[in-house]
Amino acid sequence: MVDEICNRLTLRIKKEIPDVDDERAEVINYGLQLLIGEIPKTLIIIGIAWILGVLDLTILALILMLPYRTASGGVHLKTHIGCIVATSVFYIGNAVLSKYIVLEKIVQYIITGAIWLFSMIMIKLYAPADTEAVPILRKKERKIKKVLSYITMSVSLIIALLINNTIISNILIFGTLFQTLTITRFMYKITGNRYGYEEYIKNENNN
């Protein structure tokens, strides 16, 4: 339904604006998909979080993870249903786990250290993890986002260890792990995504 609406709007735009070629039309269509698809997705996620009694924690998880996710990127599900499920697991799942799981201090330090090491390696290998739809091609931008990924990830985990609030601490720890997983090659493979920059380099080498 959303795809059909976006396709019709894109065709209408191409008809009204002759300067819009096929490449620009694809970009416009992608933007419309994000805009129109986000509205029902957001309402569904808010409804699920409210029913589970973790709406405030879900919003907090979204806000706390935004800097790291913005810098490091990650997979994008290609269907709206898949996107709703993945987003619910990412943010609502984080909120539910953070609310009910209590980590002993020594366990918290061990888990946080392991997540930090794993994230450092994954950032080195894959961040910023872009997609074919929205590739990050400028080397300067990629370098800046990689550095910001290291910083935002590390700061999140440091705060998690220092803050005197178990739930917020858990949100930062679990959220960092979930976000790091979204940039891995394994996650890209099982979701049918491809790294945009890698595909661009391959095409350049083949030409």
C-alpha positions, -999 to 999 in steps of 0.1 A, spaced: 0 0 0 27 25 10 49 15 -20 20 20 -44 12 55 -29 49 65 -32 52 52 -67 22 72 -78 35 104 -61 69 99 -77 53 95 -112 32 126 -106 63 146 -96 82 134 -127 53 144 -149 50 179 -133 88 185 -131 105 175 -164 140 181 -149 136 151 -126 154 122 -142 152 85 -132 180 87 -108 165 117 -90 131 100 -91 146 71 -72 159 94 -45 125 112 -43 107 78 -41 130 66 -13 124 99 7 86 95 3 88 59 15 106 70 46 82 99 52 49 80 46 61 47 61 74 63 93 40 77 104 21 44 108 53 27 120 57 52 147 21 50 159 23 12 160 55 12 180 41 38 204 10 16 209 31 -15 216 53 3 240 23 18 258 6 -16 262 38 -31 276 41 -2 300 75 10 287 66 39 265 88 64 285 117 39 285 113 33 248 115 70 241 145 73 264 162 43 246 156 61 212 171 93 225 201 77 242 210 56 212 205 83 185 241 97 186 258 63 182 233 51 155 236 84 136 273 80 135 277 43 129 247 36 106 234 1 102 209 -21 83 176 -10 70 148 -35 66 133 -35 31 97 -40 41 76 -18 64 65 -48 84 101 -59 88 111 -24 98 83 -23 125 94 -56 139 131 -47 139 125 -13 155 102 -28 181 129 -53 190 156 -27 191 139 -1 212 110 -17 230 130 -49 236 158 -28 251 133 -10 274 118 -43 286 152 -59 292 165 -28 310 134 -26 332 135 -62 345 171 -73 344 194 -64 373 232 -69 367 256 -74 396 283 -47 395 311 -71 386 289 -87 359 281 -53 345 318 -44 343 326 -77 325 297 -74 300 304 -37 293 341 -44 287 332 -72 263 307 -51 244 332 -22 242 359 -45 227 334 -61 203 321 -27 192 356 -13 187 364 -41 163 331 -38 144 334 -1 141 369 -5 127 357 -30 102 323 -16 91 315 19 104 299 39 90 277 11 78 258 26 49 233 10 24 230 10 -14 200 33 -11 219 59 9 257 53 4 283 74 21 309 80 -6 330 110 6 361 97 24 362 127 47 326 121 58 333 84 63 364 92 85 344 117 106 316 93 112 340 65 121 357 87 147 323 98 160 312 61 162 342 53 185 335 84 206 297 80 210 299 43 217 327 47 243 309 76 260 277 56 262 293 27 280 313 50 303 281 67 313 265 33 318 292 24 344 291 58 362 254 66 364 236 56 395 205 43 378 202 7 369 176 11 341 194 39 323 226 20 327 210 -11 311 195 9 283 230 22 274 246 -12 276 220 -32 257 214 -4 232 251 -2 224 252 -39 218 221 -39 196 233 -10 176 268 -26 170 251 -57 158 232 -38 131 265 -27 114 280 -63 112 283 -82 80 263 -110 95 233 -88 101 237 -72 66 237 -107 51 206 -121 69 186 -89 62 196 -88 25 215 -54 28 247 -44 11 272 -18 22 268 11 -2 304 21 -2 316 -14 -9 292 -17 -38 304 16 -52 340 6 -51 332 -27 -68 314 -9 -96 342 15 -100 367 -13 -103 346 -31 -128 343 0 -151 
